[in-house]
Amino acid sequence: MTKPPLHILLCAPRGFCAGVIRAIDAVEQALSIYGPPVYVRHEIVHNKYVVESLKKKGAIFVEELNEIPDTEAPVIFSAHGVPKSVPSEAADRKMFAIDATCPLVTKVHREAELHYRRGHRVLLVGHAGHPEVVGTLGQLPAGAVILVENLEDVHRLADERGDELRQQPLAFVTQTTLSVDDTQGIVDALKLRFPAIVSPHKEDICYATTNRQEAVKQIAHKVDALLVVGSANSSNSQRLKEVSEREGCKNSQLVLRASDIDWAPLGDIKTIGITAGASAPEVLVEEIIDAFAERYEIDVETVSTVQENMFFPLPRELRPLTQGTPALA
């Protein structure tokens, strides 16, 4: 039978960002130098395919350090960042700890600490329970940061604690993987209710999140469906699906890989957009394109909005190793 034609609009940029590449490379490099096992606290990045691949090479993933036996093996902290209590515990146990926190997340940590030292009450715009938010909250004493998840939280704060908060210096920081548009609405509301609030010196939402959302905005209104390649627990991937739907493409799916595609709503499509979250490897994008090629006569057009050239060096403990000078555990 003749396969129906399908035009694929492939978003660029998509997939791995510099922080994700750095974190994965840190695990790979530690495995290469020290051999397995290498322990990793939390998923190094939020992608099950990546995590499973590293497990096969000897990485052991845990949620807390108390799951790790006394060991001289490297212990790596994930790209999302950790509360200060985690490196403190690792130091107490004399662990060989390597911090693979994305430098852009570290920037938010330092920003929050600086505001706190200057006497500001810090508000954090982010999603409760996300590892990055947990890590940022954990940079300061308990209760020092107020979490703001949505516009309702802003209104509640203003109504219930407005007088109290307006009498003290305020500043805000944000999670790096939020929806640009949603966050702007929350920030505008904060500035309206608390006019003296101090903004980040530079945008906290990372370049990769912004660029991938902008690429989706460029094609969402042109396609019959859009697939976001990424894990369900990936914040930036979830935001890409939301952006697509907001821009008019209601037939949007978040899929880890080809086997997760729901083909039923895709039967009569003529055009489809494909992008990938910042923690999704390109091999899964290629796998999905191949799956469409089995069912359709495809042609692929890349829609590029910006060129990315960001690079982050490996964590300090691993840099000498790439130059042939082993670091001491």
C-alpha positions as CSV (number, residue, x, y, z in Angstrom):
1,M,0.0,0.0,0.0
2,T,1.1,3.6,-0.7
3,K,2.0,5.4,2.5
4,P,0.3,8.8,3.1
5,P,2.6,11.8,2.9
6,L,3.7,13.5,6.1
7,H,5.6,16.8,6.5
8,I,7.7,16.9,9.7
9,L,8.7,20.2,11.1
10,L,11.7,19.5,13.3
11,C,12.4,22.2,15.9
12,A,15.9,23.6,16.4
13,P,17.2,24.0,19.0
14,R,15.9,20.9,20.7
15,G,17.3,18.2,23.1
16,F,20.4,18.3,25.3
17,C,21.4,21.6,26.7
18,A,24.9,22.5,28.0
19,G,24.0,21.7,31.6
20,V,22.6,18.3,30.7
21,I,25.7,17.4,28.6
22,R,28.0,18.5,31.4
23,A,26.1,16.3,34.0
24,I,26.0,13.2,31.8
25,D,29.6,13.7,30.8
26,A,30.5,13.9,34.5
27,V,29.1,10.4,35.2
28,E,30.7,9.0,32.0
29,Q,34.1,10.5,32.9
30,A,33.9,9.2,36.5
31,L,33.0,5.7,35.2
32,S,35.9,5.9,32.7
33,I,38.5,6.9,35.2
34,Y,37.4,5.1,38.4
35,G,35.4,2.3,37.0
36,P,32.0,1.2,38.4
37,P,30.3,1.8,40.7
38,V,29.7,5.5,40.5
39,Y,26.9,6.6,42.8
40,V,24.5,9.3,41.6
41,R,22.1,11.1,44.0
42,H,18.8,11.4,42.1
43,E,18.4,10.9,38.4
44,I,21.4,12.8,36.8
45,V,18.9,14.3,34.4
46,H,15.2,13.6,34.0
47,N,15.2,11.1,31.2
48,K,14.7,7.4,31.8
49,Y,16.6,6.4,28.7
50,V,19.7,8.3,29.8
51,V,19.4,6.9,33.3
52,E,19.0,3.3,32.2
53,S,22.0,3.7,29.8
54,L,24.2,4.9,32.6
55,K,23.0,2.1,34.9
56,K,24.2,-0.4,32.3
57,K,27.6,1.2,32.5
58,G,27.8,0.9,36.3
59,A,26.1,4.0,37.7
60,I,24.0,3.4,40.8
61,F,21.2,5.9,41.4
62,V,19.9,6.7,44.8
63,E,17.6,9.3,46.3
64,E,19.5,9.9,49.5
65,L,23.1,9.6,50.6
66,N,22.1,7.2,53.4
67,E,21.4,4.6,50.7
68,I,25.1,4.6,49.8
69,P,27.5,2.3,51.8
70,D,30.8,3.6,53.0
71,T,32.8,3.9,49.8
72,E,35.7,5.6,48.1
73,A,33.7,5.6,44.8
74,P,32.6,8.9,43.4
75,V,29.3,10.3,44.5
76,I,27.7,12.7,42.0
77,F,25.0,15.2,42.7
78,S,22.5,15.6,39.8
79,A,22.1,18.6,37.5
80,H,19.1,19.9,39.4
81,G,21.1,20.9,42.4
82,V,20.9,19.9,46.1
83,P,20.2,21.5,49.5
84,K,23.3,22.5,51.4
85,S,22.7,19.6,53.8
86,V,23.6,17.1,51.1
87,P,27.3,18.2,50.5
88,S,27.6,18.7,54.3
89,E,26.5,15.1,54.9
90,A,28.9,13.9,52.2
91,A,31.8,15.8,53.8
92,D,30.9,14.3,57.2
93,R,31.1,10.8,55.7
94,K,34.3,11.7,53.8
95,M,32.7,10.9,50.4
96,F,34.4,11.8,47.2
97,A,31.6,14.1,46.1
98,I,31.3,15.7,42.7
99,D,28.7,18.4,42.2
100,A,27.2,18.2,38.7
101,T,24.6,21.0,39.4
102,C,23.9,23.0,36.2
103,P,25.8,26.3,36.5
104,L,22.6,28.2,35.7
105,V,21.0,26.5,38.7
106,T,24.0,27.4,40.9
107,K,23.5,31.0,39.7
108,V,20.0,31.0,41.2
109,H,21.4,29.5,44.5
110,R,24.0,32.2,44.8
111,E,21.4,34.9,43.9
112,A,19.1,33.7,46.7
113,E,21.9,33.6,49.2
114,L,23.0,37.1,48.2
115,H,19.5,38.6,48.6
116,Y,19.3,36.8,52.0
117,R,22.6,38.2,53.2
118,R,21.4,41.7,52.2
119,G,18.4,41.3,54.4
120,H,15.8,40.6,51.7
121,R,12.9,38.2,52.1
122,V,13.3,35.8,49.2
123,L,10.4,34.6,47.1
124,L,11.0,31.6,44.8
125,V,8.8,31.1,41.8
126,G,8.7,27.4,41.0
127,H,6.9,24.0,41.4
128,A,6.8,22.5,44.8
129,G,8.6,19.2,45.1
130,H,10.7,19.6,42.0
131,P,14.3,18.7,42.8
132,E,15.6,22.0,41.6
133,V,13.1,23.8,43.9
134,V,14.0,21.6,46.8
135,G,17.7,22.4,46.2
136,T,17.1,26.1,46.0
137,L,15.0,26.1,49.2
138,G,17.7,24.2,50.9
139,Q,20.3,27.0,50.3
140,L,18.8,29.1,53.1
141,P,17.5,28.4,56.6
142,A,14.1,26.8,56.9
143,G,11.3,29.4,56.4
144,A,13.6,32.0,54.8
145,V,12.2,31.4,51.3
146,I,8.5,31.7,50.3
147,L,7.5,29.5,47.4
148,V,5.2,31.0,44.8
149,E,3.7,28.4,42.3
150,N,1.0,30.4,40.5
151,L,-1.0,33.6,40.4
152,E,-3.3,32.4,43.2
153,D,-0.3,32.2,45.5
154,V,0.6,35.8,44.6
155,H,-2.9,37.0,45.4
156,R,-3.0,35.0,48.6
157,L,0.3,36.4,49.8
158,A,-0.8,40.0,49.1
159,D,-4.2,39.5,50.8
160,E,-3.0,37.6,53.9
161,R,0.6,38.9,54.4
162,G,0.7,42.0,52.2
163,D,1.2,44.5,55.0
164,E,3.9,42.4,56.6
165,L,5.8,41.8,53.4
166,R,5.7,45.4,52.2
167,Q,7.5,46.4,55.4
168,Q,10.6,44.4,54.5
169,P,12.9,44.3,51.5
170,L,11.7,41.6,49.0
171,A,13.5,39.8,46.1
172,F,12.5,36.9,43.9
173,V,14.3,34.2,42.0
174,T,12.8,31.5,39.7
175,Q,13.2,27.9,38.8
176,T,15.2,27.6,35.6
177,T,12.8,25.3,33.7
178,L,9.5,27.2,33.9
179,S,7.1,28.3,31.2
180,V,8.4,31.7,30.0
181,D,4.9,33.1,29.5
182,D,3.4,31.7,32.8
183,T,6.3,33.0,34.8
184,Q,6.1,36.4,33.3
185,G,2.5,36.6,34.4
186,I,3.5,35.7,38.0
187,V,6.3,38.1,38.0
188,D,4.1,40.9,36.7
189,A,1.6,40.2,39.5
190,L,4.4,40.2,42.1
191,K,5.6,43.6,40.8
192,L,2.1,45.0,40.9
193,R,1.4,43.8,44.4
194,F,4.9,44.5,45.7
195,P,6.3,47.4,43.7
196,A,9.7,47.5,45.5
197,I,10.5,43.8,44.9
198,V,14.0,43.2,43.5
199,S,14.3,41.2,40.3
200,P,17.1,38.8,39.3
201,H,20.1,40.7,37.8
202,K,19.7,38.4,34.8
203,E,16.8,36.2,33.7
204,D,16.7,33.0,35.8
205,I,14.8,30.8,33.3
206,C,17.7,29.2,31.4
207,Y,18.6,29.9,27.7
208,A,17.7,26.4,26.7
209,T,14.2,26.5,28.2
210,T,13.5,29.8,26.5
211,N,14.9,28.8,23.1
212,R,13.0,25.5,23.0
213,Q,9.8,27.1,23.9
214,E,10.3,29.8,21.3
215,A,10.9,27.1,18.6
216,V,7.6,25.4,19.5
217,K,5.8,28.8,19.3
218,Q,7.1,29.2,15.7
219,I,5.6,25.9,14.5
220,A,2.6,25.0,16.8
221,H,0.1,26.9,14.7
222,K,1.4,25.3,11.5
223,V,1.0,21.6,12.4
224,D,-1.8,19.1,12.9
225,A,0.0,17.5,15.9
226,L,3.2,18.0,17.9
227,L,5.3,15.5,19.8
228,V,7.6,16.5,22.6
229,V,10.3,13.9,23.3
230,G,11.0,13.8,27.0
231,S,10.2,12.2,30.3
232,A,7.0,12.8,32.2
233,N,9.0,14.0,35.2
234,S,10.9,16.5,33.1
235,S,9.7,20.0,33.9
236,N,11.1,21.6,30.8
237,S,9.5,18.9,28.6
238,Q,6.1,19.3,30.3
239,R,6.3,23.1,29.7
240,L,7.0,22.5,25.9
241,K,3.8,20.5,25.6
242,E,1.9,23.2,27.5
243,V,3.3,25.9,25.2
244,S,2.3,23.9,22.1
245,E,-1.3,23.6,23.4
246,R,-1.4,27.2,24.3
247,E,-0.3,28.2,20.9
248,G,-3.2,26.3,19.3
249,C,-1.9,22.7,18.8
250,K,-4.3,20.7,21.0
251,N,-3.1,17.4,19.5
252,S,0.2,17.4,21.5
253,Q,1.9,14.5,23.1
254,L,4.8,14.1,25.5
255,V,6.5,10.8,24.7
256,L,9.7,9.2,26.0
257,R,10.3,7.2,22.8
258,A,8.6,5.7,19.8
259,S,6.9,3.0,21.7
260,D,5.0,5.6,23.7
261,I,3.3,7.3,20.8
262,D,-0.5,7.3,20.8
263,W,-1.1,6.7,17.1
264,A,-4.9,6.9,17.3
265,P,-5.2,10.8,17.2
266,L,-2.5,11.0,14.5
267,G,-4.3,9.0,11.7
268,D,-5.1,11.8,9.2
269,I,-2.4,14.3,10.0
270,K,-0.6,16.0,7.1
271,T,2.0,17.9,9.2
272,I,3.6,17.2,12.6
273,G,6.0,19.1,14.7
274,I,8.7,17.3,16.7
275,T,10.9,18.8,19.5
276,A,12.7,17.4,22.5
277,G,13.2,18.6,26.1
278,A,16.6,19.6,27.3
279,S,17.3,16.2,28.9
280,A,16.2,14.1,25.9
281,P,18.9,12.6,23.6
282,E,18.8,13.0,19.9
283,V,18.8,9.2,19.4
284,L,15.2,9.2,20.6
285,V,14.2,11.9,18.2
286,E,15.7,9.8,15.4
287,E,13.9,6.7,16.6
288,I,10.6,8.6,16.5
289,I,11.2,9.9,13.0
290,D,12.0,6.4,11.9
291,A,8.7,5.2,13.4
292,F,6.8,7.8,11.3
293,A,8.8,6.8,8.2
294,E,7.4,3.2,8.6
295,R,3.8,4.6,8.4
296,Y,4.2,7.7,6.2
297,E,6.1,9.0,3.3
298,I,7.9,11.6,5.2
299,D,9.9,14.8,4.4
300,V,11.6,16.6,7.1
301,E,12.1,20.4,7.4
302,T,14.2,21.8,10.2
303,V,12.8,25.1,11.6
304,S,15.7,26.9,13.3
305,T,15.1,29.9,15.6
306,V,18.5,30.4,17.1
307,Q,22.0,28.9,17.2
308,E,23.2,27.6,20.6
309,N,26.9,27.6,21.4
310,M,26.8,27.5,25.2
311,F,29.4,25.2,26.9
312,F,30.0,24.4,30.5
313,P,33.3,22.7,31.6
314,L,33.2,19.5,33.7
315,P,33.1,19.8,37.5
316,R,36.4,20.9,38.9
317,E,37.2,17.5,40.4
318,L,37.1,15.9,36.9
319,R,38.8,18.6,34.8
320,P,42.4,17.5,35.6
321,L,41.5,14.0,34.6
322,T,40.8,15.0,31.1
323,Q,44.3,16.5,31.0
324,G,46.0,13.4,32.3
325,T,46.4,14.5,35.9
326,P,44.2,12.3,38.1
327,A,42.5,14.1,41.0
328,L,42.7,12.6,44.4
329,A,39.6,11.0,45.9
